């Protein structure tokens, strides 16, 4: 199985994709995904997150309806015409993204929980094993900023911690079917975007990560009050397995939209894609 060759040594930021490179730079260093997480969380009563499941069921129904529409569009071509089928299904996937964007309510908050409901141990999950999580030198860490922003100066950890800090206990819902509740603390992403003078009328915010992962969000979700640039898990700095030194926590999205080990952030009007999205996962993936 192919893995990043330098994933077990200390990484400096410049070893990740450069901030002014497009998403293709990150795509070029993808590795073969591991199909299941290294460890599963404890079972949680499904009734606890029934509203989220109901919303997912509504969205799955909508997507199924749209897929039927896509198949009807194929009536004039043969199903053996793979290129045509792929083009139509990709078009319908992008249509689904737009529909989910229209349904997104910027004022609706994801459920929050008490400290007694936190999942212990919180599970590790990535496209590599836990022992391959990058070990990043926090003393030299510099978060790179680029794209449609006024202030492109890099940020170190001290500067990020000097911003107003907040916390949330929210549920991480994985596309694989499991969920876990964690205590995340840091700075709201909206605060950070405002501080760097980001163009908040732009369409996308993209992320490049030290583990060769990459992802992106719509601007409305980036500005949601619960979208958090996470520095701590509980009262301690993020451990490597949870994304040290910086992770994005997005409780209104599925888990793969929560990038870890963030090395660079960019604002753009050009669709950035994502590690899993470029392999066929739905880009919006809202809850």
C-alpha positions in Angstrom: 0.0 0.0 0.0 1.4 3.4 -1.0 1.7 5.9 1.8 3.5 9.3 2.0 7.1 8.5 2.3 7.8 11.2 4.9 4.8 10.8 7.1 6.6 9.5 10.2 9.3 12.2 10.4 8.8 15.8 11.6 7.3 17.8 8.8 7.9 21.5 8.1 5.2 23.5 6.4 7.2 24.0 3.2 7.1 20.2 2.6 3.3 20.4 2.0 1.8 21.8 -1.2 2.8 25.4 -1.6 0.0 27.9 -0.9 -0.1 29.4 -4.4 -0.3 26.1 -6.1 -3.7 24.9 -7.3 -5.5 21.8 -6.0 -3.7 19.7 -8.6 -0.6 20.1 -6.6 -2.2 18.3 -3.6 -3.9 15.7 -5.9 -0.6 14.7 -7.3 0.6 13.3 -3.9 -2.5 11.3 -3.1 -2.0 7.8 -1.6 -4.1 4.7 -1.7 -6.9 5.0 1.0 -7.4 2.5 3.8 -11.1 1.4 3.6 -11.8 1.4 7.4 -10.7 3.4 10.4 -8.1 1.9 12.7 -10.5 1.9 15.6 -14.2 2.1 16.0 -16.0 4.2 18.6 -18.3 2.9 21.2 -21.9 2.5 20.2 -24.2 5.4 20.9 -28.0 5.3 21.1 -29.3 6.2 17.6 -32.2 8.1 19.2 -29.7 10.7 20.4 -29.1 11.8 16.8 -32.4 10.9 15.2 -32.9 14.5 13.8 -29.6 14.3 12.0 -30.6 10.9 10.6 -33.9 12.2 9.4 -32.2 15.1 7.6 -29.8 12.6 6.0 -32.8 10.4 4.9 -34.5 13.5 3.3 -31.3 14.3 1.4 -30.8 10.7 0.3 -34.4 10.7 -1.0 -33.7 13.9 -2.9 -30.5 12.5 -4.3 -32.2 9.2 -5.3 -34.9 11.2 -7.1 -32.2 13.2 -9.0 -30.4 10.0 -9.9 -33.6 8.6 -11.4 -33.8 11.8 -13.4 -30.2 11.3 -14.5 -30.9 7.8 -15.7 -33.9 9.1 -17.7 -31.4 11.4 -19.5 -29.4 8.3 -20.5 -32.3 6.8 -22.5 -30.8 8.1 -25.7 -27.5 6.3 -25.2 -26.2 2.9 -24.4 -25.2 2.1 -20.8 -22.0 0.7 -22.2 -21.1 4.3 -23.2 -19.1 4.8 -20.0 -17.9 8.3 -20.8 -21.4 9.6 -21.4 -22.7 7.9 -18.2 -19.9 9.4 -16.1 -20.5 12.9 -17.5 -24.2 12.8 -16.8 -23.7 11.4 -13.2 -21.0 14.0 -12.5 -23.4 16.7 -13.7 -26.1 15.4 -11.4 -23.7 15.3 -8.5 -22.9 19.0 -9.0 -26.6 19.6 -9.3 -27.1 17.9 -5.9 -24.4 20.2 -4.5 -26.3 23.2 -5.6 -29.6 21.9 -4.1 -27.9 21.2 -0.8 -26.5 24.7 -0.9 -30.0 26.1 -1.4 -31.3 24.1 1.5 -28.5 25.2 3.9 -29.7 27.4 6.8 -26.9 29.6 8.1 -28.8 30.1 11.3 -29.4 26.4 12.1 -27.0 25.1 14.6 -25.8 21.5 14.9 -26.7 19.9 18.3 -24.3 20.3 21.2 -23.7 17.9 24.1 -22.6 17.7 27.7 -19.1 16.7 28.8 -20.6 13.4 30.1 -21.6 12.5 26.6 -18.1 12.7 25.0 -17.0 9.5 23.3 -13.9 8.0 25.0 -11.6 7.2 23.4 -12.5 9.4 20.5 -11.7 7.3 17.3 -8.9 7.9 14.9 -9.8 7.8 11.2 -7.9 8.7 8.0 -6.7 7.3 4.8 -3.6 6.0 6.6 -2.9 4.2 9.9 -2.6 6.1 13.2 1.1 5.5 13.5 1.6 7.3 10.2 -0.1 10.6 11.4 2.4 13.4 10.6 4.5 14.7 13.5 4.7 18.4 12.9 7.1 20.8 14.6 4.8 23.4 16.3 7.7 25.7 17.0 8.3 26.3 13.2 4.7 25.9 12.1 3.4 28.6 9.7 -0.1 28.6 8.4 0.0 29.9 4.8 -2.8 32.1 3.5 -3.4 32.9 -0.2 -6.0 33.7 -2.8 -8.7 36.3 -2.4 -7.5 37.7 0.9 -6.1 41.2 1.8 -3.4 40.0 4.3 -1.4 37.0 3.1 1.1 37.0 6.0 1.6 33.5 7.5 0.3 32.7 11.0 2.2 30.8 13.7 0.5 29.0 16.6 0.9 31.9 19.1 -0.9 34.3 16.7 -3.7 31.9 16.2 -4.1 31.4 20.0 -4.1 35.2 20.5 -7.4 35.3 18.6 -10.7 35.0 20.6 -11.1 31.4 21.6 -14.3 29.4 21.9 -15.3 25.7 22.2 -18.0 23.2 21.3 -19.0 19.7 22.1 -20.4 18.3 18.9 -20.9 15.1 17.0 -18.6 13.9 14.2 -20.6 11.9 11.8 -18.6 9.7 9.4 -19.8 8.6 6.0 -18.8 5.1 7.0 -21.8 5.0 9.3 -20.3 5.7 12.8 -20.3 8.8 14.9 -18.5 10.2 18.0 -18.8 13.2 20.2 -15.8 15.3 20.9 -14.8 18.5 22.7 -13.2 21.0 20.3 -11.7 24.4 21.0 -10.2 27.1 18.9 -11.2 30.2 17.0 -14.3 30.5 14.8 -13.3 30.3 11.2 -15.4 33.4 10.5 -13.2 35.4 12.9 -10.1 34.2 11.1 -11.4 35.0 7.7 -12.4 38.5 8.8 -9.0 39.0 10.3 -7.2 38.2 7.1 -9.5 40.3 5.0 -11.0 37.4 3.1 -13.4 38.2 0.3 -16.5 36.6 1.8 -18.4 37.0 -1.5 -16.0 34.4 -3.0 -17.4 30.9 -3.6 -14.9 28.6 -1.9 -12.4 28.2 0.8 -9.7 25.5 0.2 -7.4 23.6 2.6 -4.1 21.9 2.0 -2.8 19.6 4.7 0.5 18.2 5.8 -0.7 14.6 5.4 -1.3 15.3 1.7 -5.1 15.6 2.2 -6.9 18.5 0.7 -10.5 19.7 0.9 -12.8 22.7 0.4 -16.0 24.3 1.7 -18.6 26.6 0.3 -18.3 30.1 1.8 -21.7 30.0 3.6 -20.5 27.0 5.6 -17.1 28.6 6.2 -18.9 31.5 7.8 -21.3 29.4 9.9 -20.9 30.2 13.6 -20.0 26.6 14.5 -17.2 26.2 11.9 -14.1 26.2 14.0 -10.4 26.3 13.4 -9.5 23.8 16.2 -6.3 24.1 18.2 -7.3 22.0 21.3 -9.1 18.7 22.0 -10.5 19.1 25.4 -8.1 21.1 27.5 -5.0 20.0 25.7 -3.5 20.8 22.3 -4.7 18.5 19.5 -2.7 15.3 19.5 -1.2 14.2 16.2 -3.9 11.6 15.6 -6.6 14.3 15.7 -4.9 16.8 13.5 -2.1 18.7 15.3 -1.5 21.6 15.0 -4.7 22.7 13.3 -7.9 21.0 12.3 -11.1 22.4 10.8 -14.2 21.3 12.8 -17.4 21.5 10.7 -20.4 20.0 12.6 -22.8 20.8 9.8 -20.9 18.5 7.4 -19.9 14.8 7.1 -16.6 13.9 8.7 -14.4 13.9 5.6 -15.1 17.6 5.2 -13.1 18.2 8.4 -9.5 18.4 7.3 -6.6 17.8 9.8 -3.0 19.0 9.9 -3.9 22.1 7.9 -0.9 23.7 6.3 -2.5 26.3 4.0 -5.8 28.0 3.5 -6.9 29.8 0.3 -10.0 31.7 -0.9 -11.1 31.3 -4.5 -13.8 31.4 -7.0 -12.4 28.3 -8.8 -13.8 25.0 -7.7 -11.0 23.3 -5.6 -12.4 19.8 -5.3 -11.2 17.5 -2.5 -9.3 14.2 -1.9 -12.5 12.1 -1.6 -14.7 14.3 -3.8 -12.3 13.9 -6.7 -12.9 10.1 -6.3 -16.7 10.5 -6.5 -17.9 11.6 -3.1 -20.5 14.3 -3.0 -18.7 17.6 -2.6 -21.3 19.5 -0.4 -22.0 16.6 2.0 -24.1 18.6 4.5 -26.0 17.1 7.4 
